[in-house]
Amino acid sequence: MWVQSYEERSTGQGAAAFVEVATDGMAGTSYSVGIDASIVTASVLAIIGAVNRSLNGIELEARQRLIAVLQKTV
């Protein structure tokens, strides 16, 4: 899984982060947005959201394999 696109924006009262991720073996990409007072937190929320969307789109066995790969890279 890798980030294909990332943007940050100031919202006046905080920040918004937009992320697009791609996953090996899956067609298409997943998108998510994180919004928070902190740009760091907004970024993390966006990435977690995109990973969650990716995992929801695949079969259980493939999801378990992907989680195992992600745990090895952290």
C-alpha positions as CSV (number, residue, x, y, z in Angstrom):
1,M,0.0,0.0,0.0
2,W,1.4,3.4,-0.9
3,V,0.2,7.0,-0.9
4,Q,-0.4,8.2,-4.5
5,S,-1.6,11.7,-3.7
6,Y,-1.5,13.9,-0.6
7,E,-2.7,17.5,0.0
8,E,-3.0,19.8,3.0
9,R,-5.3,22.8,3.4
10,S,-5.8,25.3,6.1
11,T,-9.5,25.6,7.1
12,G,-9.2,28.8,9.1
13,Q,-9.9,27.0,12.3
14,G,-7.7,24.0,11.7
15,A,-6.5,21.8,8.8
16,A,-7.7,19.3,6.3
17,A,-5.6,16.5,4.8
18,F,-6.6,14.7,1.6
19,V,-5.0,11.4,0.7
20,E,-5.3,8.8,-2.1
21,V,-3.8,5.3,-1.5
22,A,-3.2,2.4,-3.8
23,T,-2.9,-1.3,-2.8
24,D,-1.0,-4.0,-4.7
25,G,-3.3,-6.5,-6.2
26,M,-6.4,-4.2,-6.0
27,A,-7.9,-2.3,-8.9
28,G,-8.4,1.4,-8.3
29,T,-7.5,3.6,-5.3
30,S,-9.1,4.7,-2.0
31,Y,-9.5,8.3,-0.9
32,S,-10.1,9.9,2.5
33,V,-10.0,13.2,4.3
34,G,-8.9,14.0,7.8
35,I,-10.0,17.2,9.5
36,D,-8.6,18.5,12.9
37,A,-7.1,21.5,14.5
38,S,-3.7,19.9,14.0
39,I,-2.4,19.1,10.5
40,V,-0.5,16.1,11.9
41,T,-3.7,14.6,13.4
42,A,-5.6,15.5,10.2
43,S,-3.0,13.7,8.2
44,V,-3.1,10.5,10.3
45,L,-6.9,10.5,10.3
46,A,-6.9,10.7,6.5
47,I,-4.4,7.8,6.1
48,I,-6.3,5.7,8.6
49,G,-9.5,6.4,6.7
50,A,-8.0,5.4,3.3
51,V,-6.5,2.2,4.7
52,N,-9.9,1.3,6.3
53,R,-11.6,1.9,3.0
54,S,-9.1,-0.3,1.2
55,L,-9.5,-3.1,3.7
56,N,-13.3,-3.0,3.4
57,G,-13.1,-3.6,-0.3
58,I,-11.3,-6.9,-0.2
59,E,-12.1,-10.5,0.9
60,L,-11.3,-11.6,4.5
61,E,-8.3,-13.8,3.5
62,A,-6.7,-11.0,1.4
63,R,-7.4,-8.5,4.2
64,Q,-5.6,-10.7,6.7
65,R,-2.6,-11.0,4.4
66,L,-2.5,-7.2,3.8
67,I,-2.7,-6.5,7.6
68,A,0.2,-8.9,8.1
69,V,2.3,-7.1,5.5
70,L,1.5,-3.7,7.0
71,Q,2.5,-4.9,10.5
72,K,5.9,-5.9,9.2
73,T,6.5,-2.5,7.6
74,V,5.7,-0.4,10.7
